[in-house]
């Protein structure tokens, strides 16, 4: 069985390069079953993301945490869906009576999400090809050398559409869970959702990128009546911290 901690082996050291070399020989268009974890057995395009995804070791702690939430039959949001790994897991967790709404602005990533939906014959997952922010309109987005990643930047190379969670609030009901991983734009996501969070009171799994984002998000969430609990720090050495965010009234 593949070690669940495979993804914790850094790719930039000798050991990491050694264990990953055979994986680099796999055709990028190959479709393989995810080998373990919450997505075990689901079909995955090898070249869409890191190998740890189809090996089942990618963010194993987050996978285990998600499996503890009672999401069946509810609506969940995946904001910053990337190529759809967690969207797929969530589609399985909410079941046929539930719904996953994924938000992803990068065309490359949207294409892979659609491939994964088709490969797995998923019917409860909808993609919105937009970013979520504090006001509707459009923003510049910079892609990176890691093609599946990108971030908001004034000198970005593509323009993407933006909507707010408050705009979405009239279109959805029973939102029980929200995952937010948006490469430094997380405070903007929260600012645009005051009515949404007051109405739905979902649990939030939040990734923050940098201390300023931590401080800004904490201030906003305290105002919304939420509590932040650290679940990981400096993930993969990228100054990324992860938080379990819950309504204060559920903690009493």
N, C-alpha and C positions, 0 to 999 in steps of 0.2 A: 504493500500500500504506500502511496506517495505521502511523504511527511507533510502534514498540514502547514508546517512552518517554512516550506520551500521558498515562499515569496519573501521571507525575511532575510534571505541570503542576498546581500547586495550584489548587483550586477557589475559594479565597477571594480571589484577585487578579483584576485586570481581564482579563488574557489568559485565565485559566482560565474566568472567567464567559462570555467571548466565545465561546470554542471549544465550550463545553458547551451554549450556548443552543439551537442546533438539535436537540441530542440530547434536550433536555427536552420537545420537541414529540412525541416518539415515544410511542405508547400504552403504558402500563405492562404491559398484558397481552399485548403483541406478543411473538411468538416469532421469534428471529433466529438464524442460525448464527454461532457464534464465528468471527471472521474470520482469526485467525492464532494462532500459538503452539501449545502442546501439545494444546489442545482444539479446534483448527481443525476446523470442520464440525459440531461438536456443537451441538445445539439448546439455546437459552437463553431464559428469560423475562426480558424487558428490565427490568421493574420490580422484580425480585427483589433486585438489588444495584446497584453502581455501573456506569456505562456502560463503564468500562475492561475489564470482564469479557468482554462479548460482542465488544468491539473487539479483544480478545486481548492488550491491553497491561498488564493488571492483574498486578502483581508478576512482571514478565517475568524478572527475575533468578532468582527462585525457580522459575519454570517451567523455565528452562534447567538449573538445578541438578538438579531432580527427574529430568529426562530422562536424566541421566548414571548414575542408579542402576540396577543390574540387578534389577528388581523382578518380572520375569515369573514367574508361577506361584507367587508367595508371598502371604502374608497381610499387609496393611498396615492401620494404624489412622489415622483422621483425627479427632483429639480437638479439639473446637471446630470443627465442620464448617461452621458458618454456613449459607449457602444452597446449599452443595454444589459450589462450583467446583473445589476441589482434589480432592474426592471423585470427581468426574467424570474429572478428569485421571488420577488414580490407577487408576480402574477400567479405563481404556484401557491404562495402563502394565503392570498385572499380567496382563492378558490373560484368556482364558476359563478358564485353569487356576488363576488367582489369585482373591483375595478382598479386598474393601475393607470394613472395618467403620467406620462413621461414628458419632460421638457428638455429639449436639446437643440441648440441653434446651428451646430456645425453640419453641413451637408454630408460629409464623409461619415460621420457618426450616425446620422439619421438613416443612411443607406444600410449600414450594418445592423441597426436595430430592426429595420424592416426585414432584412434577411433572417435574423434570429427569430422574429415573430413567425415568418413563413415556415422556417425549418421545424419549429416546434408546434406549429398549428395552434398558436395562441389567439384566443378570441377576446380576452378581457384586458388587453393592453392597447392604449391609444397614445399616439405621439403628437405633441404640439411642437412644430419646428420653430420655436421661439426661445428667447432668453426671458427669465423672470427678473424684474427690477422694481425700482421705486416709482417709476412713471412709464406710461406706454409711449411707444414711438420706435426709434431705432438707435442703435449704438454701433461703434466700431469694435471689431473683435479681432484679436491677433492670434493666429495659429502658431504652433511651435514645431520644433523638430520631431516631437512625438505627436504625430499627426492627429491622434485622437484627442489631444488636449488643446485648450485655448483659453484666452482670458480677455476681459474688457480692456481696451487700450485706445487712447486718442488717435494713435497712428496705426491702428489695426488695418489688416489687409482685406477684411471683408466687413460688410454691413449686415447686421442681423436685426430682426424685429424683436420688440420687447413688449411684454404685457405684465400686469401686476396680479398678485394673488387676490386683491380685492375685486378686480375685474372677473376673476374666475369664480369668486364666491357665489355669484348668482347662477352658476352653471353646474355646481356640484353639491352633493349633500353627504353627510356621514363621513367626512374625511377624518380618519383615525390616526394617520401617520404621515409624516413628511420627511423625506431625506433631502438634505441640501448639501451639495458639493459643487461650488461654482467658482473656484480658483480666485478668491479675493473679492468677490462681489456679493458675499453673503449678507452683509448689513443692508445693502440695497434691497435684496429679496425680502428681508424682514420688514423694512420700512414700508414697503408697498403692500403689506398684508395685515394691517391693524384690525380691520373689520373681519377679515378671514380668520385670524387667530382667536379673536374674541368670540366668534360664532361657533367655530368647530372644536377648538381646544385640543388639537392633535398632539401626540407625542412627536418630537422632532429629533432626528439624528443629524447633527450639524457638524460639518467640517469647516474650520476656520484657518485662514492662511495669513499668519503674521499677528503680532501683538495688538496692533491698532484694530484689526477686525475683531479680535477677542473682546477688547474693551467696548467697541461700538455695539457688538451683538449683545453683550451682557446688559448694557444700558437699555437697549430696546426691549429685550426679553423681560427684564425686571419690570419695565413699564407695562408690559402685556400680562404680567402675573405668572411668569415662568421661572423655573429654577434650572441652572446649568450644572451638570455633573461631568467632570472630566473622565473619559474612558480610554484615551490614548494621547500621547504627546510626541511631537516631532516625528510624525509618521514617515518612515523611509528617509529621514534626514532632510525633508523638504519644508520644514517649519510649518507643518500642518498638524493641527490638534483636532481631536474629535470629541464631541460632547453629546451626552444624552440630555435632552431638554424636555422637561415635563411641567404641566400646569401645577402651580403650587397647591391648588385645592385637592389634587389627587394624592399628595404626599402626606396629608394630615392623618 
